[in-house]
Amino acid sequence: MSGQPVSSNLVCEPFSESDIEGAHALSLQIRWPHRDDDWRFAAAAGHGFVVREGRTVVGTALCWPWGERGATLGLVIVAADQQGRGIGRMLMERLLEALGPRMTVLHATEAGQPLYEKLGFRKIGLLHQYQGDSARAPIVEPPPGERLRALEPGDTPRVIELASRASGLDRTALMPPLLDVADGVALVRGDTVLGFALLRPFGRGHVIGPVAVAAHDGLQMQRAQALISNRLAANPDAFTRIDTPAEHGLGPWLEAIGLARVDTIPKMSRNGEPEHDPDVLQFAIVNQALG
């Protein structure tokens, strides 16, 4: 597969660390905010393919298997002057061949959605993107008997459990490296972690996510707001982004505290859907590629 020509002057190969500089330049061309460090983290967590014309990266697509049955894919980019040459379809077909029968999730751009539908993906939800640098969130107190504290190394297994149950994807491989680059807070009752939120550098500033909370008693919104307001207070007057599933209804509160909704995109899946645990909700995702 490595080095197989797409046409006489286009070559598709497995994505490697040496492609990060070219991939970053390509994402800047289409005004995506990813830093080279964001590409580096994504590439280290998964694998994918790159298309070059000569030495210039003109197409990318990455995927991330999670456990034995699930996966996400993203960072599917084709240079504007290369549109219409079948690069996007070829990259997607390579990824789907590599993933096989896994249930696979992606967040689609408007331009990419028709292709994804042709490849067997169907819409299963919506994702709202909020961001801004002037959010003013009053501190939201957690429910009675619960408190916030910094995440500790011993919390990692519980964080993995909550993140996996909330997303419907096995987060065993993802959370440890994510925790290494994030500043996290836990919501606890006694010794039990009921939720968590991470704040980390990403794109133009910082991103809050994932945010996962217990939801079995109807207090999930208060828990989510307590966690998010805490992370915003830890990052005052700084550009912050949060991507939240539309169905959980966090949007009106985010707008009220000064974060503007800048995009809404479809969540799509193939070979089934994630099996979310209704007792744990994901109020913010990691990012649109990793889910």
Buried (B, 14 or more C-beta within 10 A) or exposed (E): EEEEEBEEEBBBBBBEEEBBEBBBEBBEEEEBBBBBEBBBBBBEBBBBBBBBBEEEBBBBBBBBBBEEBBBBBBBBBBBEEBEEBBBBEBBBBBBBEBBEEBBBBBBBBEEBBEBBBEBEBEEEBBBBBBBBBEBBBEEBEBBEEBEBEEBEEEBEEBBBBBBBBBBBBBBBBBBEEBBEEBBBBBBBBEEEBBBBBBBBBBBBBBBBBBBBBBBEEEBBBBBBBBBBBBBBEBBEEBBBBBBBBBEBEBBEBBBEBBBEBEEEBBBBBBBBBBEBBEEBBBBBBBBBBBB
